[in-house]
Amino acid sequence: MGVIRRTGMFILQVNPILCDGFGHCAELAPELVHLDEWGYPIISKEPVPMADLGSYESARYAERGCPRQALHVAKVNSPAPVSNVALNLPRAARAVSRERLPL
């Protein structure tokens, strides 16, 4: 028998259209999910290491326990910085996005 190494990272995603705010996800994965004042989940977009087995298992329990099937555990190979999204835009689009548009 060998040792299973968990590499990579995961994020817990919610589909806001399917979610009805029952709050089961916060009970099943309290370290990953917080609820707003109406009971809808607030989930961090920061990737969590797969090596954190407790968080991964609770995310899977939350995914399976959602009555509306609004949660999904997505595996991420490497965390991409948010700023890379703007770098993929053409130069003209970046210039326009920085300007204030008239109301």
C-alpha positions as CSV (number, residue, x, y, z in Angstrom):
1,M,0.0,0.0,0.0
2,G,1.2,3.5,-0.8
3,V,0.4,6.9,0.5
4,I,-2.3,8.9,-1.4
5,R,-1.1,12.4,-1.9
6,R,-3.7,15.0,-2.7
7,T,-2.3,17.7,-4.9
8,G,-4.0,20.7,-6.3
9,M,-6.8,22.8,-4.8
10,F,-10.5,23.0,-4.8
11,I,-13.2,25.7,-4.5
12,L,-16.8,25.4,-3.5
13,Q,-19.1,27.1,-6.0
14,V,-22.8,28.0,-5.7
15,N,-25.3,28.5,-8.4
16,P,-27.3,31.5,-7.2
17,I,-30.2,30.7,-9.5
18,L,-30.8,27.2,-8.0
19,C,-30.1,28.2,-4.3
20,D,-33.2,28.8,-2.2
21,G,-31.3,29.7,1.0
22,F,-32.0,26.7,3.2
23,G,-28.6,27.0,4.9
24,H,-27.7,23.3,4.9
25,C,-24.4,24.1,3.4
26,A,-23.4,26.3,6.3
27,E,-24.2,23.5,8.7
28,L,-22.3,20.9,6.7
29,A,-19.2,23.0,5.8
30,P,-19.0,25.8,8.4
31,E,-15.4,26.5,7.7
32,L,-16.2,27.2,4.0
33,V,-19.7,28.7,4.0
34,H,-21.1,31.7,5.8
35,L,-24.7,32.8,5.5
36,D,-26.0,36.3,4.9
37,E,-29.0,37.8,6.7
38,W,-31.5,36.0,4.4
39,G,-29.8,32.6,4.7
40,Y,-28.0,32.6,1.3
41,P,-24.4,31.3,1.3
42,I,-21.4,33.5,1.1
43,I,-18.5,31.4,-0.1
44,S,-14.9,32.5,-0.4
45,K,-13.3,32.4,-3.9
46,E,-9.9,31.5,-2.5
47,P,-8.9,27.9,-3.4
48,V,-8.4,25.5,-0.6
49,P,-5.7,22.8,-0.7
50,M,-6.8,19.3,-1.4
51,A,-4.5,18.2,1.4
52,D,-6.9,19.8,3.9
53,L,-8.9,16.6,4.0
54,G,-11.4,17.9,6.6
55,S,-12.4,20.9,4.5
56,Y,-12.6,18.7,1.3
57,E,-14.9,16.2,3.0
58,S,-17.2,18.8,4.4
59,A,-17.4,20.5,1.0
60,R,-18.4,17.1,-0.5
61,Y,-21.0,16.6,2.2
62,A,-22.4,20.1,1.6
63,E,-22.5,19.4,-2.2
64,R,-24.4,16.2,-1.6
65,G,-26.6,17.6,1.2
66,C,-27.9,20.6,-0.8
67,P,-31.6,20.0,-1.4
68,R,-31.5,22.1,-4.6
69,Q,-28.2,20.7,-5.9
70,A,-26.9,24.3,-6.1
71,L,-23.3,23.5,-4.9
72,H,-20.4,22.1,-6.8
73,V,-16.9,21.2,-5.7
74,A,-14.5,22.3,-8.5
75,K,-10.9,21.1,-8.6
76,V,-8.3,23.7,-9.5
77,N,-4.8,22.8,-10.5
78,S,-3.2,26.1,-9.6
79,P,-4.7,29.3,-8.2
80,A,-4.9,31.9,-10.9
81,P,-4.7,35.5,-9.7
82,V,-7.8,37.6,-10.4
83,S,-5.8,40.2,-12.2
84,N,-5.1,37.8,-15.1
85,V,-8.6,38.2,-16.3
86,A,-7.9,41.8,-17.3
87,L,-4.7,40.9,-19.0
88,N,-6.5,38.8,-21.5
89,L,-8.4,41.8,-22.9
90,P,-7.2,43.6,-26.0
91,R,-5.4,46.8,-25.3
92,A,-8.3,49.0,-26.6
93,A,-10.8,47.2,-24.3
94,R,-8.5,47.8,-21.3
95,A,-8.4,51.5,-22.1
96,V,-12.1,51.8,-22.4
97,S,-12.7,49.9,-19.2
98,R,-10.6,52.3,-17.2
99,E,-12.5,55.4,-18.5
100,R,-15.7,56.5,-16.8
101,L,-18.6,56.2,-19.1
102,P,-21.2,59.1,-19.3
103,L,-24.4,58.5,-17.4
